[in-house]
Amino acid sequence: MVKAIRIDAVGGPDVMRLQEVPLDPPEPGMVTVRNKAIGLNYIDCYHRSGLYPLPLPAGLGLEGAGDVEAVGAGADLQVGDRVAYCSAGFGAYSEALNLPASRLVKVPDGIDYEQAAACLLKGQTAEYLIQRTYALQSGETCLFHAAAGGVGLLFGQWAASIGATAIGTVSSAEKAELALARGYAHVINYSEEDVLERLLEITGGEKLPVVYDGVGKDTFDLSLSCLRPRGLMVSFGNASGSPDPLDLQRLAAHGSLYVTRPTMLSYTATEEELRQSSEDVFAKILAGDISVEINQRYPLAQVQQAHKDLQSRLTTGSTVLLP
């Protein structure tokens, strides 16, 4: 038996319960991972609330890091291997769980469990946004909403490391300071400034080739307004809710814009893509190009409070749960 978070119904943070659940020996191709740290991500709130439905009852959580404790037949890992995961299945909010070995990545020396659990999902998100959804180039300027969040802080550092100019939006002076210290050339506090007006001041009246928007409903229209003709709107999250249905004529009116709605699972669908993406993330950390900001730690038993703080925008950087 292990302690794990389960939900029997969708809803607010209070639907999550810490329970004792059985853990069977791993089946062929699977391994048992004993978690040392668990990553908290906004997508967990979507699964809990029912925005992204799961069959119920369900475990929550996608990301964690720990040790391989048992190995099923044919699994290409060994007991004692240090591993991390973020796209291996649900149930990371647990002391231990069984996962497919093919969806785990080995954690290199020089990166600890908390860093691995805090960076993999967010880091792979930053990786595919910068390198593959839109191949951001040195000298280009982009806009990133929620710059002081977990993905945002990694994105800013990664963009700076390749010579791109990242402009971030934040909700407070404290978050602005944090984002500026992590790679953003400019930060716009939308609580005090008009984002489009300030953006045009920064760029000398020029709009942008790409906007990265993980906020959703509250920023979608603004993001379209910040794009130059034939620019790309990357809508990769819904922190404020799903955007309203889009009339395609609006894309024409703004100058033949493009819109994409990527997911990390689509960009790490194959084992080769998964391993390459994680290797790129770990290499950036080991090279010192990006640092992982773990600004909140909660015991697993306090997961309800962790979700409340995350949704209230009280957190910055990354958050880990400790089993």
Secondary structure, 3 states (H helix, E strand, C coil): CEEEEEECCCCCHHHCEEEEECCCCCCCCEEEEEEEEEEECHHHHHHHHCCCCCCCCEECCCEEEEEEEEECCCCCCCCCCEEEECCCCCCCCECEEEEEHHHCEECCCCCCHHHHHHHHHHHHHHHHHHHHHCCCCCCCEEEECCCCEHHHHHHHHHHHHCCCEEEEEECCHHHHHHHHCCCCCEEEECCCCCHHHHHHHHHCCCCEEEEEECCCCCCHHHHHHCEEEEEEEEECCCCCCCCCCCCCHHHHHCCCCEEECCCHHHHCCCHHHHHHHHHHHHHHHHCCCCCCCEEEEEEHHHHHHHHHHHHCCCCCEEEEEEC
